[in-house]
Amino acid sequence: MPQLDRLLAHISPRGGLRLRLEPNAPPVLEMPGGAEMPLLANPLPQTMVEVLAKEVVPVGKEAGLATTGEAYFDHEAGSETFRILINRGPQGLRITAEPTKGNATETQPLPRRTPPAGISLAPTASTGIALAAFLFLGERRLASSVANSAPGKLLSTLWFNAWGFDWLYDQLWVKPYLLATRLLGKDPLDWMMNLPAWLAQSGHQLLAWTVSGKLRWYAASMGMGAALILALLLLG
């Protein structure tokens, strides 16, 4: 007896519409009116959901599940038949089941899942491989003629130089940074902070020059000072 049948047996007695099993989540009964009823307290790990799915998927549906990521079939459990949809999502297999008879509540069709988008890329990938083989296997005449043309040489130079991003990075960031380091190499902030000390030292040297020890210089200084004071008094 598949382990999934034990969970399917809860749908009709509890009046549920369908059973939903997702990886890393507890099994949930979808009830009428949009309510949900968890059947277990603990979530089911991804490996457990895959085991439950592989136990019930028919042999003829295994290939379709492996290629398209989806299997849709009927499954009998006890006296009831259930319509089961198994599809593969980003986290792993997902199981949705609803009874086809024996349920007093009106059932709704199962949500169908479209095949993964990656399946539609197979023709594109095949076309790309065939085009690459045509261009680069053998004598490569077409590829060589395009590469030797003027646009081809221009594109080759651009591509071999990383689309010019290294040159652009050098012009926008490296050279302006080096210019700023040269301009700020002498640190103008330090020069401004040293300016008061330089003025004080220059004033000291100027005043020290006046201290000569000669009496005539002191007398001349006193006379010039007195004349300056007298001129200020007269002008005032």
Rosetta silent file (secondary structure, phi, psi, omega in degrees, C-alpha in Angstrom):
SEQUENCE: MPQLDRLLAHISPRGGLRLRLEPNAPPVLEMPGGAEMPLLANPLPQTMVEVLAKEVVPVGKEAGLATTGEAYFDHEAGSETFRILINRGPQGLRITAEPTKGNATETQPLPRRTPPAGISLAPTASTGIALAAFLFLGERRLASSVANSAPGKLLSTLWFNAWGFDWLYDQLWVKPYLLATRLLGKDPLDWMMNLPAWLAQSGHQLLAWTVSGKLRWYAASMGMGAALILALLLLG
SCORE:     score description
SCORE:     0.000 S_00000001
   1 L     0.000  121.370  179.162    0.000    0.000    0.000 S_00000001
   2 L   -62.015  145.635 -179.270    1.555    3.327   -1.036 S_00000001
   3 L   -66.565  -24.567  178.904    2.118    5.765    1.799 S_00000001
   4 H   -65.007  -29.407 -178.961    0.249    8.452   -0.143 S_00000001
   5 H   -61.413  -30.619  179.541   -2.981    6.440    0.242 S_00000001
   6 H   -65.695  -33.402  177.027   -2.930    7.109    4.004 S_00000001
   7 H   -78.876  -36.201  179.018   -3.121   10.838    3.290 S_00000001
   8 H   -64.121  -27.294 -178.008   -5.698   10.448    0.520 S_00000001
   9 L   -68.170  -12.679 -179.982   -8.002    8.664    2.959 S_00000001
  10 L   -87.329  -12.605 -171.554   -8.491   11.967    4.868 S_00000001
  11 L   -66.922  -59.417 -175.038   -9.996   13.918    1.936 S_00000001
  12 L   -67.895  -46.320  179.958  -13.582   12.614    1.807 S_00000001
  13 L   -59.111  -30.601 -178.380  -14.180   12.022    5.568 S_00000001
  14 L   -96.187    3.720  176.650  -13.102   15.574    6.338 S_00000001
  15 L    72.381   27.185 -178.619  -15.028   17.107    3.440 S_00000001
  16 L   -82.138  158.214  176.573  -11.938   18.359    1.647 S_00000001
  17 L   -85.802  -45.137 -178.402  -11.720   19.329   -2.004 S_00000001
  18 E  -157.804  163.770  177.243   -8.173   18.204   -2.667 S_00000001
  19 E  -107.982  135.805  179.993   -4.875   17.252   -1.068 S_00000001
  20 E  -127.620  126.404  177.914   -1.737   19.291   -1.713 S_00000001
  21 E  -121.999  124.301  178.716    1.812   18.172   -0.946 S_00000001
  22 L  -128.526  151.641  179.384    4.750   20.517   -1.471 S_00000001
  23 L   -61.693  139.622  175.178    8.423   20.169   -0.485 S_00000001
  24 L    61.433   32.436  176.245    9.347   21.490    2.958 S_00000001
  25 E  -146.372  149.797  178.056    5.691   22.085    3.893 S_00000001
  26 L   -70.482  153.545  174.954    3.112   19.963    5.773 S_00000001
  27 L   -61.830  140.317 -173.473    0.392   18.170    3.748 S_00000001
  28 E  -129.422  134.990  170.109   -2.649   20.432    3.372 S_00000001
  29 E   -94.643  125.178  174.775   -6.319   19.731    2.694 S_00000001
  30 E   -86.208  119.092 -175.082   -7.980   22.444    0.613 S_00000001
  31 L   -99.531  164.914  175.361  -11.459   22.955    2.060 S_00000001
  32 H   -61.083  144.554 -179.213  -14.559   24.626    0.586 S_00000001
  33 H    85.811    4.070  177.907  -14.472   28.391    0.819 S_00000001
  34 H    90.691    0.146  178.895  -10.697   28.601    0.429 S_00000001
  35 L   -74.225  158.386  179.235   -9.799   27.313    3.918 S_00000001
  36 E  -129.360  142.742 -178.893   -6.831   25.000    4.420 S_00000001
  37 E  -127.390  111.121  175.925   -6.344   22.205    6.972 S_00000001
  38 E   -67.985  136.532  178.501   -2.820   20.867    7.701 S_00000001
  39 L   -90.955  -24.572  179.124   -2.787   17.098    8.123 S_00000001
  40 L  -130.125  154.088  178.887    0.618   16.942    9.835 S_00000001
  41 L   -80.111  -31.148 -175.678    2.402   19.273   12.199 S_00000001
  42 L  -100.140  146.704  177.437    5.817   18.802   10.605 S_00000001
  43 L   -72.452  155.157  176.884    6.751   19.666    6.999 S_00000001
  44 E   -91.507  127.182  176.880    7.611   16.936    4.513 S_00000001
  45 L   -67.559  162.378 -177.531   11.190   17.091    3.183 S_00000001
  46 H   -58.415  -41.375 -179.001   11.745   17.153   -0.557 S_00000001
  47 H   -63.768  -35.579  179.598   13.021   13.554   -0.634 S_00000001
  48 H   -67.611  -40.909  178.495    9.870   12.317    1.119 S_00000001
  49 H   -63.344  -39.197  178.909    7.581   14.014   -1.419 S_00000001
  50 H   -66.395  -37.166  176.956    9.551   12.428   -4.260 S_00000001
  51 H   -64.001  -44.294  178.620    9.222    8.982   -2.638 S_00000001
  52 H   -61.487  -38.938 -179.424    5.447    9.439   -2.316 S_00000001
  53 H   -69.194  -43.897 -177.657    5.205   10.494   -5.955 S_00000001
  54 H   -67.639  -23.481  178.802    7.302    7.622   -7.329 S_00000001
  55 H   -70.888  -27.737 -173.592    5.189    5.083   -5.434 S_00000001
  56 H  -110.523  -16.260 -176.625    1.985    6.032   -7.274 S_00000001
  57 L   -69.465  129.914  179.887    3.098    7.291  -10.692 S_00000001
  58 L   -64.585  158.515 -179.053    2.242    4.695  -13.397 S_00000001
  59 H   -61.515  -38.832 -178.885    5.036    3.124  -15.419 S_00000001
  60 H   -71.342  -13.945 -179.254    3.788    4.761  -18.608 S_00000001
  61 H   -99.337   -7.729 -176.217    3.905    8.207  -17.010 S_00000001
  62 H   -64.748  -40.968 -179.616    7.482    8.024  -15.641 S_00000001
  63 H   -64.749  -42.153  178.535    9.087    9.095  -18.934 S_00000001
  64 H   -64.202  -37.780  177.894    6.756   12.078  -19.269 S_00000001
  65 H   -65.354  -36.347 -178.707    7.478   13.145  -15.695 S_00000001
  66 H   -72.976  -34.373 -175.365   11.213   12.961  -16.359 S_00000001
  67 H   -90.554  -46.674 -176.457   11.110   14.953  -19.622 S_00000001
  68 H   -97.190  -13.596 -178.397    8.304   17.483  -19.163 S_00000001
  69 L    77.646   20.791 -177.904    8.250   17.605  -15.360 S_00000001
  70 E  -150.033  141.239  174.302    4.542   16.716  -15.228 S_00000001
  71 E  -141.328  135.875 -175.736    2.360   13.593  -14.880 S_00000001
  72 E  -133.581  118.396 -173.073   -1.473   13.514  -14.805 S_00000001
  73 E  -159.403  169.359  174.807   -3.304   10.262  -14.042 S_00000001
  74 E  -100.073  144.321 -177.660   -6.031    8.504  -11.997 S_00000001
  75 E  -136.807  131.736  179.201   -5.127    6.486   -8.920 S_00000001
  76 E   -95.713  129.634  176.372   -7.296    4.062   -6.949 S_00000001
  77 E  -134.840  110.336 -175.694   -6.974    4.026   -3.169 S_00000001
  78 L    67.814 -126.485 -179.743   -9.423    1.811   -1.321 S_00000001
  79 L   -97.753    6.654 -176.791  -12.902    2.317   -2.755 S_00000001
  80 E  -116.039  156.065  174.254  -12.161    5.752   -4.231 S_00000001
  81 E  -115.626  133.831 -177.159  -10.467    6.996   -7.374 S_00000001
  82 E  -119.576  139.486  174.893   -8.319   10.112   -7.213 S_00000001
  83 E   -93.006  118.542 -171.515   -7.165   12.382   -9.976 S_00000001
  84 E  -116.700  135.686  173.995   -3.497   13.150   -9.300 S_00000001
  85 E  -120.826  124.113  176.145   -1.264   15.816  -10.801 S_00000001
  86 E  -118.025  123.176  177.498    2.495   15.648  -10.170 S_00000001
  87 E  -136.709  156.478 -177.525    4.643   18.503  -11.437 S_00000001
  88 E  -102.308  123.664  177.302    8.185   19.642  -10.800 S_00000001
  89 E  -109.121 -170.369 -179.061    8.753   23.121   -9.402 S_00000001
  90 L   -61.791  -30.796 -177.434   11.855   25.038   -8.310 S_00000001
  91 L   -96.511   -6.477 -179.887   11.994   23.174   -4.968 S_00000001
  92 E   135.388 -164.142 -177.798   11.116   19.705   -6.286 S_00000001
  93 E   -70.163  147.037  178.825    8.045   17.578   -7.028 S_00000001
  94 E  -129.936  133.314 -175.958    4.606   18.847   -6.042 S_00000001
  95 E  -116.872  130.843  173.251    1.557   16.546   -5.669 S_00000001
  96 E  -129.086  130.767 -176.855   -2.089   17.588   -5.987 S_00000001
  97 E  -139.480  142.410  175.308   -4.899   15.022   -5.657 S_00000001
  98 E  -143.480  147.471  179.736   -8.703   15.174   -5.571 S_00000001
  99 E   -73.697  142.487  177.290  -11.362   12.451   -5.491 S_00000001
 100 L   -93.039  -14.363  176.640  -13.320   11.823   -8.663 S_00000001
 101 L  -156.622  163.830  177.427  -16.257   10.195   -6.827 S_00000001
 102 L    81.414   11.469  177.492  -17.531    9.580   -3.347 S_00000001
 103 L  -112.779  125.170 -177.271  -17.135   13.197   -2.229 S_00000001
 104 L   -69.886  -18.852 -179.259  -20.265   15.033   -1.165 S_00000001
 105 L   -92.797  140.919  178.964  -18.659   18.354   -2.061 S_00000001
 106 L   -64.205  128.406 -178.910  -18.493   19.469   -5.667 S_00000001
 107 L   -89.220  154.318  177.689  -14.960   19.066   -6.949 S_00000001
 108 L  -113.325  150.635 -179.743  -13.124   21.547   -9.097 S_00000001
 109 L   -61.622  146.947  178.704  -10.675   20.654  -11.871 S_00000001
 110 L   -67.432  142.607  175.315   -7.041   20.375  -10.869 S_00000001
 111 L   -68.584  124.878  178.758   -4.834   23.307  -11.814 S_00000001
 112 L   -86.528  145.103  179.375   -2.737   22.288  -14.795 S_00000001
 113 L  -110.475  134.051  176.354    0.878   23.284  -14.967 S_00000001
 114 L   -74.259  152.783  178.249    2.574   24.178  -18.199 S_00000001
 115 L   -58.943  153.480  178.319    5.858   22.409  -18.965 S_00000001
 116 L   -55.296  146.779 -177.174    9.001   24.155  -17.696 S_00000001
 117 H   -64.116  -24.319 -178.719   10.179   26.989  -19.885 S_00000001
 118 H   -65.110  -23.635 -179.298   13.540   25.294  -20.346 S_00000001
 119 H   -65.560  -37.276 -178.532   11.964   22.611  -22.537 S_00000001
 120 H   -70.778  -10.604 -179.629   11.155   25.167  -25.260 S_00000001
 121 H   -84.922   -7.950 -177.948   14.824   26.168  -25.395 S_00000001
 122 H   -60.965  -46.021  176.537   15.895   22.816  -26.823 S_00000001
 123 H   -61.489  -36.631  178.718   15.327   23.840  -30.491 S_00000001
 124 H   -64.276  -43.110  178.821   17.192   27.099  -29.869 S_00000001
 125 H   -65.097  -40.637  179.200   20.142   25.266  -28.358 S_00000001
 126 H   -64.044  -40.864  178.222   20.189   22.761  -31.223 S_00000001
 127 H   -63.824  -40.880  178.379   20.125   25.579  -33.765 S_00000001
 128 H   -63.680  -40.830  178.550   23.005   27.319  -32.006 S_00000001
 129 H   -65.087  -42.649  179.731   25.100   24.133  -31.965 S_00000001
 130 H   -64.822  -39.972  178.987   24.412   23.504  -35.652 S_00000001
 131 H   -65.838  -41.192  178.185   25.315   27.108  -36.565 S_00000001
 132 H   -64.069  -39.936  178.377   28.561   26.922  -34.559 S_00000001
 133 H   -64.943  -38.624  179.722   29.496   23.643  -36.271 S_00000001
 134 H   -66.330  -37.383 -175.558   28.801   25.170  -39.692 S_00000001
 135 H   -81.191  -35.492 -168.019   30.922   28.251  -38.989 S_00000001
 136 H  -116.249   -8.797  174.573   33.899   26.786  -37.151 S_00000001
 137 L   -92.514  146.996  179.413   34.270   23.147  -38.201 S_00000001
 138 L    84.656 -140.970 -175.359   36.153   22.317  -41.385 S_00000001
 139 L   -79.240  -16.765  175.982   37.820   25.036  -43.470 S_00000001
 140 L    56.875   42.577 -177.491   35.919   27.903  -41.797 S_00000001
 141 H   -65.874  -46.862 -177.417   35.804   29.940  -45.018 S_00000001
 142 H   -63.922  -46.097 -179.913   32.765   31.986  -44.077 S_00000001
 143 H   -63.161  -39.017  179.952   34.020   32.724  -40.554 S_00000001
 144 H   -67.515  -40.625  179.965   37.491   33.645  -41.874 S_00000001
 145 H   -65.444  -39.193  178.121   36.088   35.969  -44.543 S_00000001
 146 H   -67.437  -40.416 -179.053   33.924   37.757  -41.994 S_00000001
 147 H   -67.272  -31.416 -177.998   36.841   38.040  -39.538 S_00000001
 148 H   -86.067   -7.052  177.935   39.151   39.500  -42.209 S_00000001
 149 L   -76.822  167.357 -178.601   36.657   42.149  -43.331 S_00000001
 150 H   -61.632  -47.923  177.100   36.778   45.710  -41.989 S_00000001
 151 H   -63.126  -36.313  179.438   33.764   45.305  -39.671 S_00000001
 152 H   -64.712  -41.156  178.016   35.114   41.935  -38.549 S_00000001
 153 H   -65.191  -39.822  178.666   38.526   43.394  -37.662 S_00000001
 154 H   -62.599  -45.270  179.395   36.856   46.246  -35.803 S_00000001
 155 H   -66.832  -38.208  178.557   34.685   43.840  -33.800 S_00000001
 156 H   -62.155  -44.542  177.833   37.639   41.530  -33.159 S_00000001
 157 H   -62.073  -41.889 -179.756   39.685   44.423  -31.778 S_00000001
 158 H   -65.066  -43.543 -177.806   36.755   45.548  -29.642 S_00000001
 159 H   -70.967  -38.828  179.912   36.079   42.050  -28.306 S_00000001
 160 H   -70.718  -15.237  176.055   39.734   41.233  -27.634 S_00000001
 161 L  -106.262   28.949  173.958   39.956   44.451  -25.612 S_00000001
 162 H    57.836   42.810  178.189   37.007   43.533  -23.433 S_00000001
 163 H    60.195   19.919  178.901   34.562   45.841  -25.261 S_00000001
 164 H    76.373    9.019 -178.014   36.749   48.795  -24.267 S_00000001
 165 H   -68.028  -36.139  178.361   35.749   48.575  -20.629 S_00000001
 166 H   -63.229  -43.076  177.972   39.381   48.519  -19.438 S_00000001
 167 H   -64.057  -43.044 -179.874   40.136   51.713  -21.406 S_00000001
 168 H   -64.727  -40.447  178.136   36.958   53.359  -20.131 S_00000001
 169 H   -63.950  -38.579  179.551   37.754   52.368  -16.538 S_00000001
 170 H   -66.106  -41.201 -178.271   41.262   53.782  -16.923 S_00000001
 171 H   -72.631  -37.138 -174.357   39.967   57.102  -18.293 S_00000001
 172 H   -85.432  -28.992 -172.383   37.115   57.540  -15.816 S_00000001
 173 H  -121.655  -50.722 -171.455   38.719   56.305  -12.607 S_00000001
 174 H   -67.761  -54.450 -177.191   42.446   55.534  -12.706 S_00000001
 175 H   -64.338  -43.798  174.924   43.775   58.693  -14.383 S_00000001
 176 H   -60.249  -35.716  179.114   41.562   61.135  -12.419 S_00000001
 177 H   -66.883  -42.650  178.677   42.625   59.417   -9.206 S_00000001
 178 H   -64.964  -37.806  176.970   46.324   59.687  -10.074 S_00000001
 179 H   -63.192  -41.815  179.061   45.858   63.381  -10.970 S_00000001
 180 H   -64.299  -37.571  178.289   44.188   64.021   -7.625 S_00000001
 181 H   -66.303  -35.334  177.357   47.048   62.311   -5.789 S_00000001
 182 H   -69.249  -40.779 -179.889   49.570   64.549   -7.562 S_00000001
 183 H   -67.687  -33.983 -177.150   47.592   67.714   -6.786 S_00000001
 184 L   -99.797   12.158 -177.370   47.137   66.756   -3.149 S_00000001
 185 L   -61.544  -35.375 -179.612   50.626   65.311   -2.722 S_00000001
 186 L   -89.216    1.566  173.629   51.818   68.325   -0.665 S_00000001
 187 L    55.868   81.661 -178.599   48.659   68.262    1.423 S_00000001
 188 H   -59.969  -24.922  177.899   47.266   71.841    1.284 S_00000001
 189 H   -66.573  -40.617  176.286   45.472   71.308    4.586 S_00000001
 190 H   -64.283  -38.253  178.740   48.789   70.820    6.357 S_00000001
 191 H   -61.721  -40.650  178.999   50.130   73.964    4.631 S_00000001
 192 H   -68.082  -36.337  178.597   47.195   76.010    5.939 S_00000001
 193 H   -70.688  -29.205  179.383   47.691   74.654    9.449 S_00000001
 194 H   -83.571   -9.416 -177.699   51.421   75.532    9.312 S_00000001
 195 H   -60.913  -46.523  178.280   50.727   79.115    8.128 S_00000001
 196 H   -59.618  -39.195  179.314   50.284   80.628   11.644 S_00000001
 197 H   -64.707  -38.309  179.497   53.529   79.023   12.797 S_00000001
 198 H   -66.614  -41.112  178.075   55.340   80.421    9.742 S_00000001
 199 H   -63.944  -40.660  179.264   53.971   83.939   10.357 S_00000001
 200 H   -64.443  -42.374  179.824   55.012   83.780   14.007 S_00000001
 201 H   -65.990  -40.788  178.745   58.511   82.639   13.089 S_00000001
 202 H   -64.437  -41.466  177.464   58.870   85.378   10.437 S_00000001
 203 H   -63.496  -38.832  177.964   57.694   88.036   12.911 S_00000001
 204 H   -61.886  -43.949  179.814   60.175   86.780   15.483 S_00000001
 205 H   -64.687  -37.030  179.401   63.052   87.054   13.003 S_00000001
 206 H   -66.631  -45.048 -179.739   61.984   90.595   12.039 S_00000001
 207 H   -69.756  -33.788  178.118   61.779   91.776   15.638 S_00000001
 208 H   -65.395  -29.199  179.086   65.054   90.040   16.547 S_00000001
 209 H   -66.787  -29.345 -179.888   66.759   92.062   13.792 S_00000001
 210 H   -75.555  -19.378  179.592   65.823   95.305   15.600 S_00000001
 211 L   -85.429   85.458 -176.431   67.574   94.186   18.799 S_00000001
 212 L   -99.764  -19.235 -177.575   71.069   95.296   17.778 S_00000001
 213 L    83.874    5.991 -179.269   72.425   96.571   21.164 S_00000001
 214 L   -99.053  131.824 -175.424   73.344   99.962   19.700 S_00000001
 215 H   -65.921  -38.995 -178.775   72.179  103.093   21.631 S_00000001
 216 H   -62.857  -33.621  178.584   71.741  105.253   18.526 S_00000001
 217 H   -69.099  -39.204  178.971   69.289  102.720   17.047 S_00000001
 218 H   -67.018  -41.361  179.383   67.206  102.736   20.210 S_00000001
 219 H   -63.606  -41.379  179.002   67.228  106.597   20.279 S_00000001
 220 H   -65.330  -37.486  179.503   66.187  106.733   16.621 S_00000001
 221 H   -65.850  -41.165  178.811   63.411  104.226   17.286 S_00000001
 222 H   -66.496  -38.461  178.449   62.115  106.304   20.215 S_00000001
 223 H   -65.761  -42.809  178.922   62.231  109.471   18.115 S_00000001
 224 H   -65.685  -36.289  177.795   60.322  107.847   15.222 S_00000001
 225 H   -66.500  -42.682  178.671   57.767  106.501   17.670 S_00000001
 226 H   -64.361  -39.081  178.386   57.269  109.915   19.282 S_00000001
 227 H   -64.975  -37.761  179.914   56.919  111.548   15.847 S_00000001
 228 H   -66.909  -41.959  178.804   54.350  108.962   14.829 S_00000001
 229 H   -64.967  -41.543  178.875   52.297  109.517   17.989 S_00000001
 230 H   -63.481  -39.250  178.889   52.450  113.307   17.537 S_00000001
 231 H   -65.283  -40.093  179.154   51.295  112.992   13.920 S_00000001
 232 H   -64.799  -36.745 -179.562   48.343  110.839   14.979 S_00000001
 233 H   -69.527  -38.924  179.090   47.360  113.410   17.633 S_00000001
 234 H   -67.818  -41.650 -179.893   47.513  116.264   15.153 S_00000001
 235 H   -70.582  -29.558 -179.702   45.523  114.419   12.528 S_00000001
 236 L   -73.718    0.000    0.000   42.955  113.321   15.045 S_00000001
